Amino acid sequence: MGFERDPWPANVLDPEPYLRVLPELAAQLPTGAAAFATDADHYDFGSVRCVKDLTVGAMTVREAGHGQVAVVIEFEPNRFKHDSGLVIRYEGVTRFTVEVDESKPGREVWPESRRIGDVQLDEILPARTGCTHEVKLTGGTIFVQCADLHATWGSPGT
């Protein structure tokens, strides 16, 4: 992520460096990406519409026709915080990677444990072909480069 602290202090999440430059970045982002990144609740850790603590439910990659690839990521709500999940649809995808951190020995894993973990922070940055969206999770990272993205709070069918 481009604006995280180095070194990153353990258990400290601070989107402030990114938020300071976001107004300038937003002007360079595609419409959907700008709307999602600048939503007032996006980085408000107390909000039911904050991305922090969402979990990955499903990721779908598909041919979208006209030589395009689309990705859809369905994030499930944290039952103690969110009133709904979040679906992000990426159009014109040119890069999609998922990195899963190595398991730590001795770590307790419960049947309901998520391997890739919970969302911690994300950044949307302008790119030559649209934007990039990097999502840091407790157990890995998702990275998408695309023409634009559209985020919708609610269930996947909405």
trRosetta pair geometry for C-beta under 8 A, 3 or more apart (Angstrom, degrees):
i j d omega theta_ij theta_ji phi_ij phi_ji
1 4 4.4 78 81 -20 114 112
1 18 7.8 -50 166 -71 114 130
1 121 6.9 30 -111 102 169 115
1 123 4.9 126 -149 5 101 135
1 134 5.4 -169 -92 100 78 138
1 136 6.1 -57 -38 -39 131 123
2 18 7.7 107 78 -99 86 96
2 123 6.2 -161 33 138 89 162
2 125 6.1 73 9 -75 143 148
3 17 4.2 -176 172 111 102 107
3 18 3.9 149 77 -71 150 76
3 21 6.8 -158 -97 32 142 125
3 123 6.3 151 28 -109 102 143
4 8 5.6 -14 159 -87 115 117
4 17 7.3 168 -94 57 15 135
4 121 7.3 141 -91 80 107 148
4 136 7.8 64 -73 -34 145 158
5 8 5.2 126 75 -101 85 58
5 9 6.9 -5 90 -1 140 80
5 12 8.0 -18 40 99 142 115
5 14 6.6 38 -22 58 122 120
5 17 6.9 155 -63 -14 73 144
8 12 7.4 -169 174 66 72 91
9 12 4.1 19 85 28 108 131
13 45 7.5 124 90 -88 128 134
13 52 7.1 108 142 -117 164 136
13 120 5.9 -152 -105 179 128 91
13 121 5.8 174 -156 -51 108 112
14 17 7.1 68 119 -2 99 88
15 18 5.2 -61 -174 50 74 112
15 19 5.3 76 128 -30 92 107
15 43 4.5 -115 73 -148 162 134
15 121 5.8 176 -82 -137 94 120
16 19 5.4 -57 -135 40 32 112
16 20 6.3 42 163 -30 66 99
17 20 6.0 -49 -154 22 29 115
17 21 7.4 3 158 3 59 104
18 21 6.5 -75 -159 46 33 93
18 22 6.1 55 147 -55 70 99
18 121 7.9 151 10 175 150 125
18 123 5.5 -128 -126 -111 144 105
19 22 5.2 -30 -141 -1 36 126
19 43 6.2 -128 -76 67 122 167
21 24 5.4 -57 -172 45 68 111
21 25 5.7 66 133 -23 87 109
22 25 5.4 -60 -137 44 35 111
22 26 5.8 47 162 -36 71 102
22 37 6.3 -165 -152 149 113 111
22 38 6.5 155 156 -93 120 79
23 26 5.8 -44 -143 22 27 117
23 27 7.5 31 157 -21 54 98
23 38 7.9 84 -94 -113 54 118
24 27 6.4 -55 -168 23 33 110
24 28 7.6 13 145 -3 61 109
25 28 5.8 -73 -163 43 43 105
25 29 6.3 48 145 -36 77 107
25 37 7.5 -85 105 138 114 155
25 124 7.8 144 139 97 130 75
25 125 6.4 -76 -155 -130 133 57
25 126 6.0 -161 -162 -15 80 100
26 29 5.5 -51 -145 21 37 117
26 34 4.7 97 -163 -143 81 98
26 37 6.2 -163 -99 88 91 121
26 38 5.1 45 -113 -57 141 127
27 34 7.8 87 -65 -119 18 135
28 126 3.7 -38 122 -72 113 157
29 33 4.4 -123 176 97 116 110
29 34 4.0 154 85 -66 116 84
29 37 6.4 -178 -66 22 179 142
29 124 6.4 53 -123 133 140 113
29 126 5.4 -123 -77 -80 60 85
29 131 5.4 38 -140 -87 86 132
30 33 4.8 77 60 18 83 110
30 34 6.7 -157 86 -12 35 92
30 130 5.1 -10 -30 -156 131 86
30 131 5.7 -116 14 -17 98 115
30 147 6.6 89 -73 150 162 58
30 148 3.7 -117 122 -100 151 98
30 149 7.7 122 74 17 121 59
31 34 5.9 -62 -146 35 23 109
31 35 6.5 20 159 -18 62 107
31 148 6.6 7 48 -141 72 139
32 35 5.8 -54 -148 34 31 111
32 36 6.4 24 157 -13 65 108
32 148 4.6 97 38 167 114 108
32 149 5.3 -155 114 81 118 43
32 150 4.3 -71 -151 -83 143 65
32 151 7.3 144 172 4 96 70
33 36 6.0 -59 -148 40 30 107
33 37 6.0 24 159 -16 67 113
33 124 5.1 -177 -174 176 103 139
33 130 7.3 134 -16 163 146 90
33 131 4.4 105 -122 16 172 168
33 133 7.2 -140 -128 -67 110 108
33 148 5.8 -130 -21 -148 98 67
33 149 5.2 78 -80 39 81 91
34 37 6.0 -58 -139 41 27 107
34 38 5.9 2 170 1 65 117
35 38 6.6 -72 -139 48 19 94
35 39 6.7 45 156 -55 59 90
35 151 7.8 -163 96 41 95 98
36 39 6.0 -31 -156 -12 30 115
36 42 6.9 109 164 -98 59 133
36 88 7.6 66 -131 -118 160 106
36 124 6.8 102 88 -32 106 161
36 149 6.6 -47 13 98 152 106
36 150 7.7 173 -46 -145 125 24
36 151 4.1 94 -109 17 128 131
37 42 6.6 115 -160 -176 25 176
37 124 4.3 -116 -79 51 124 130
38 42 7.4 120 91 6 6 142
39 42 4.4 112 70 -38 92 102
39 49 7.0 -94 142 136 132 124
40 44 6.8 18 144 -23 67 130
41 44 5.0 -73 -143 36 48 118
41 47 3.9 -159 -153 154 98 161
41 48 7.6 -29 -171 59 141 52
41 49 3.7 52 119 80 146 107
41 50 5.7 -116 161 -62 80 65
42 49 7.3 -46 -71 128 40 89
42 50 6.5 91 171 -125 18 57
42 51 6.3 8 -163 -10 68 102
43 50 6.6 71 -138 -136 7 100
43 51 8.0 -18 -81 28 48 95
43 52 8.0 73 -138 -24 46 110
44 47 3.9 66 91 -14 110 119
44 49 7.8 38 57 72 106 78
44 50 5.3 -129 72 -77 59 117
45 50 5.6 153 -112 173 24 169
45 52 5.5 -15 -122 46 78 151
46 50 7.2 97 48 -16 26 144
47 50 4.4 120 65 -33 91 96
48 81 6.6 173 -117 154 60 64
48 82 5.3 121 -166 -131 74 45
48 83 4.7 24 178 -2 140 95
48 84 7.9 71 154 22 108 70
49 82 7.7 102 -78 -130 32 89
49 153 6.0 -55 -123 -84 99 152
50 53 7.6 52 98 30 99 97
50 81 7.7 -67 57 160 102 126
51 54 5.6 -61 -167 7 58 124
51 75 7.4 -10 -147 146 83 172
51 86 6.8 -49 -112 17 80 168
51 119 5.1 -83 149 131 88 152
51 122 5.7 -34 105 11 157 123
51 135 7.8 -111 160 -130 137 106
52 118 7.7 46 179 149 56 105
52 119 5.8 -140 -123 103 29 94
52 120 6.5 18 -129 -155 86 24
52 121 7.1 1 -88 -77 94 51
53 78 4.1 -36 146 -22 110 150
53 81 5.3 59 94 40 147 156
53 82 7.3 -174 96 -28 105 107
53 118 5.2 -12 -134 -177 41 128
53 119 6.4 -51 18 59 17 83
54 75 3.9 26 161 168 131 125
54 76 6.7 149 -169 67 77 40
54 77 6.6 -48 -118 -109 77 34
54 78 6.6 -113 -88 -23 33 88
54 82 6.7 56 -89 -42 81 155
54 85 7.1 106 -144 -145 111 69
54 86 5.9 -38 -124 25 156 117
54 118 6.9 140 68 -159 32 74
54 119 4.6 18 53 12 84 127
55 75 6.6 144 69 -163 31 73
55 76 4.9 -26 68 59 89 96
55 78 6.9 110 -16 -72 95 75
55 114 5.1 -151 -155 -68 124 168
55 117 7.4 -127 -124 139 86 28
55 118 5.5 -53 -82 -103 79 66
55 119 7.4 -141 -76 -10 31 81
56 59 6.6 -13 -172 -42 120 99
56 73 6.7 -60 -133 -169 94 103
56 74 7.6 96 -165 79 56 57
56 75 6.2 -48 -99 -108 42 66
56 76 7.5 23 111 12 9 88
56 114 7.0 141 45 -172 80 132
56 116 5.4 -3 28 76 135 134
56 137 7.2 -39 -21 -97 112 155
56 142 7.5 135 -87 -45 136 141
57 74 4.3 -59 66 107 112 100
57 75 6.4 151 2 -134 93 11
57 76 4.1 107 -61 -39 111 101
57 85 6.7 -6 -15 -147 141 149
57 156 7.8 -125 91 -52 141 122
58 72 7.8 9 107 107 95 92
58 73 7.5 -179 92 -149 52 43
58 74 4.6 21 49 41 87 115
58 156 7.7 7 48 -88 124 148
59 71 6.9 -11 -171 -171 88 99
59 72 7.4 168 -153 86 43 53
59 73 5.1 -5 -107 -107 80 78
59 74 7.7 -147 -68 23 40 70
59 98 7.1 161 56 -67 175 142
59 142 7.6 -162 -100 -125 142 134
60 71 6.8 159 84 -156 54 50
60 72 4.6 -1 54 53 105 96
60 73 7.9 -166 24 -72 66 39
61 69 6.7 -3 -171 -178 91 108
61 70 7.6 164 -153 87 46 47
61 71 5.3 -15 -101 -102 70 81
61 93 7.6 -108 -136 79 92 159
61 96 6.3 171 -101 86 123 163
62 69 7.3 161 84 -157 35 64
62 70 5.5 -19 64 63 84 91
62 71 7.9 157 20 -88 66 36
62 72 7.8 4 11 3 109 101
63 68 7.6 115 -170 82 55 55
63 69 6.4 -49 -108 -106 44 64
63 70 7.9 44 142 20 8 83
64 68 4.1 -51 70 98 111 102
64 69 6.2 143 4 -134 100 10
64 70 4.0 92 -64 -19 127 109
64 91 6.9 158 -175 -137 175 78
65 68 6.4 -3 71 43 45 97
68 91 6.8 -3 176 -174 135 77
68 92 5.6 -61 -141 -92 109 53
68 93 7.7 98 179 27 76 67
69 92 7.7 67 55 -156 62 16
69 93 4.5 -80 96 62 97 99
69 94 7.7 139 49 -74 116 33
69 96 7.8 -120 128 -11 130 128
70 89 6.8 -9 -174 -173 112 86
70 90 6.4 159 -160 83 60 64
70 91 5.7 -15 -110 -108 94 55
70 92 8.0 24 -87 -12 66 30
70 93 6.2 141 -113 -3 20 113
71 89 7.8 163 87 -156 50 43
71 90 4.3 1 58 52 92 118
71 93 5.0 83 -9 -72 104 156
71 96 5.3 153 -72 -106 150 143
71 144 5.9 -140 64 -124 149 131
71 146 7.4 -121 32 -79 108 133
72 87 6.6 -7 -171 -172 99 97
72 88 7.2 165 -153 85 51 50
72 89 5.2 -11 -105 -106 85 71
72 90 7.3 -160 -74 21 38 74
72 156 8.0 85 157 -145 129 105
73 87 7.4 166 85 -153 48 50
73 88 5.0 -2 56 56 95 98
73 90 7.6 40 -2 -12 96 108
73 142 6.9 85 -107 169 155 162
73 144 8.0 -131 -20 -41 130 145
74 85 6.4 28 179 148 81 139
74 86 7.8 161 -159 87 43 48
74 87 5.3 -13 -108 -106 70 83
74 156 4.9 -22 -114 -85 133 114
75 85 5.5 175 92 -171 60 90
75 86 4.3 -1 57 59 115 91
75 87 7.3 -161 24 -75 73 35
75 88 7.3 42 -9 -4 108 98
75 119 6.9 3 -141 -31 136 133
76 85 4.9 -46 -122 -107 34 122
77 81 7.2 -157 -179 75 89 76
77 82 3.3 -138 -147 85 105 123
77 83 7.0 -135 -132 57 157 12
77 84 5.8 174 -56 125 134 11
77 85 4.9 -114 -31 -74 79 61
77 86 8.0 113 -73 -11 72 75
78 81 4.4 26 81 34 111 107
78 82 5.4 102 43 6 66 100
78 118 7.1 38 -77 -134 121 124
79 82 7.7 -53 -83 52 18 77
82 85 7.1 85 131 -82 143 37
84 153 5.2 100 86 168 123 88
84 154 5.1 -21 170 -101 146 31
84 155 6.8 -98 -159 -44 104 59
85 153 7.5 170 92 -155 35 58
85 154 7.1 -26 63 101 70 18
85 155 6.3 71 41 -104 109 43
85 156 7.4 -17 86 -44 135 70
86 151 6.2 -8 -174 -168 106 100
86 152 7.2 154 -156 80 58 41
86 153 5.5 -33 -100 -103 73 62
87 151 7.3 160 84 -152 46 51
87 152 5.1 -15 61 62 94 92
87 154 7.1 -45 8 67 108 72
87 155 7.9 34 -33 137 122 23
87 156 5.3 125 -85 -113 135 59
87 158 7.7 163 16 61 136 79
88 133 7.5 -152 166 137 151 167
88 149 5.6 1 -176 -178 100 118
88 150 7.2 158 -155 78 54 42
88 151 4.8 -16 -102 -99 82 79
88 152 7.9 171 -82 21 38 63
89 149 6.7 158 81 -158 46 64
89 150 4.8 -13 58 58 99 94
89 151 7.9 -171 21 -75 65 34
89 152 7.6 19 -2 4 103 106
90 93 5.2 69 123 -75 115 106
90 96 7.8 150 85 -91 153 113
90 133 7.3 -135 -96 27 123 134
90 144 5.1 -97 -108 168 164 145
90 146 4.2 -139 -175 -74 103 164
90 148 7.8 178 -149 95 54 38
90 149 4.8 -24 -100 -102 68 91
91 146 6.1 110 65 177 38 119
91 147 5.4 -55 101 58 83 107
91 148 5.6 -1 53 61 103 79
91 149 7.3 178 15 -89 71 39
91 150 7.5 36 -12 -4 107 101
92 129 7.2 -151 141 155 120 108
92 130 6.3 128 92 -31 128 154
92 146 5.3 117 80 -171 74 73
92 147 2.8 39 61 -7 145 118
92 148 6.9 59 34 17 116 66
93 96 5.5 14 176 -46 132 112
93 144 6.3 -62 -128 -163 106 97
93 145 7.0 110 -157 79 61 55
93 146 4.7 -31 -93 -99 59 95
93 147 7.9 -89 -49 3 33 77
94 129 5.8 33 1 93 148 160
94 145 5.1 -55 65 101 90 106
94 146 6.8 170 12 -94 74 38
95 132 7.9 -13 68 -117 119 98
95 143 6.9 -30 126 122 106 99
95 144 7.0 160 91 -155 69 34
95 145 3.9 38 43 30 104 113
96 143 7.3 169 -147 90 32 62
96 144 5.3 11 -108 -111 76 76
96 145 7.7 -129 -58 30 51 66
97 141 7.8 13 108 105 96 92
97 142 7.4 168 89 -154 55 43
97 143 4.7 3 55 54 96 103
98 116 7.4 -49 -172 -114 113 138
98 140 6.6 36 177 149 76 137
98 141 7.5 175 -152 88 43 50
98 142 5.4 -9 -106 -106 76 74
98 143 7.9 -167 -74 24 36 68
99 140 5.2 -176 96 -162 59 94
99 141 4.7 8 52 51 105 91
99 143 7.8 30 -2 -2 101 106
100 115 6.4 1 -150 142 128 107
100 116 5.9 -86 -112 -96 93 81
100 139 6.4 1 -154 142 75 93
100 140 4.2 -43 -111 -87 42 139
101 139 5.2 -130 36 -169 106 53
101 140 5.2 -146 -10 -74 76 64
103 107 6.4 -141 -177 41 83 130
104 107 4.4 88 74 -37 92 125
109 113 4.7 -115 -158 41 70 159
110 113 4.7 126 52 -35 69 97
114 117 5.6 156 97 -83 104 18
114 118 7.0 110 62 -51 137 62
114 139 7.1 -169 112 21 80 140
115 139 5.7 -159 150 132 45 156
115 140 7.8 27 129 -12 77 126
116 137 5.2 34 152 102 82 156
116 139 4.8 -166 -161 81 21 108
116 140 4.6 -61 -143 36 82 123
116 142 7.9 48 -178 -47 139 100
117 137 4.3 147 77 153 100 100
117 138 3.1 -145 -177 60 146 86
117 139 3.4 149 -21 4 111 92
117 140 6.7 158 24 19 105 74
118 137 6.2 162 78 -157 25 84
118 138 5.1 35 41 -5 74 117
119 122 6.7 -28 -164 -38 115 105
119 135 6.0 -57 -125 -173 99 107
119 136 7.5 96 -158 79 58 52
119 137 5.7 -50 -92 -101 39 78
120 136 4.8 -52 58 104 109 97
120 137 6.3 158 -2 -122 88 21
120 138 6.2 123 -49 -60 109 65
121 136 5.2 12 57 48 75 114
122 133 6.5 6 -180 -175 116 84
122 134 6.4 173 -153 89 68 52
122 135 4.5 -16 -103 -105 108 67
122 136 6.8 -168 -81 18 51 69
123 133 7.5 178 89 -147 45 45
123 134 5.2 1 54 54 88 98
124 131 5.6 12 -177 171 91 131
124 132 7.1 173 -150 85 48 49
124 133 5.0 -9 -103 -102 81 79
124 149 7.6 -122 -125 38 129 133
125 131 6.4 157 81 -160 39 79
125 132 5.0 -8 58 54 92 96
125 134 7.7 12 5 4 106 103
126 130 8.0 -136 -153 137 58 27
126 131 5.8 -57 -114 -105 35 76
127 130 5.8 3 64 66 97 49
127 131 5.4 146 15 -120 94 15
127 132 5.0 93 -45 -28 129 89
127 145 5.8 -56 72 -147 176 101
129 145 6.8 68 66 159 117 104
129 146 7.7 -126 112 144 103 14
129 147 6.3 -72 151 -90 86 62
130 145 7.4 131 63 174 99 67
130 146 5.4 -69 91 108 145 49
130 147 4.0 179 -69 -144 149 26
130 148 5.5 -120 -159 -52 127 53
131 145 7.5 -165 100 -146 37 55
131 146 6.5 -17 63 64 75 73
131 148 6.9 67 19 -109 112 42
131 149 6.9 -89 71 1 126 102
132 143 6.8 -11 -173 -169 105 87
132 144 6.9 162 -156 86 56 49
132 145 4.8 -24 -101 -98 83 75
132 146 7.9 131 -101 18 37 65
133 142 7.9 -11 112 112 90 94
133 143 7.4 164 84 -152 53 42
133 144 4.8 -4 54 58 97 98
133 146 7.3 -13 6 21 106 109
133 149 6.0 23 -36 -27 146 159
134 141 6.6 -11 -169 -172 91 107
134 142 7.3 163 -154 86 43 55
134 143 5.1 -3 -107 -107 79 81
135 141 6.8 156 81 -158 55 56
135 142 4.4 1 53 55 108 99
135 143 7.7 -158 24 -70 68 41
136 141 5.6 -20 -107 -106 56 87
137 140 5.3 3 61 60 111 63
137 141 6.7 -170 22 -81 81 35
137 142 7.1 55 -16 -7 115 92
144 149 7.4 93 104 -79 135 129
146 149 5.9 94 76 -58 140 86
152 158 6.5 -157 144 100 129 91
154 158 3.8 -55 124 63 140 146
155 158 5.4 97 58 -6 70 105
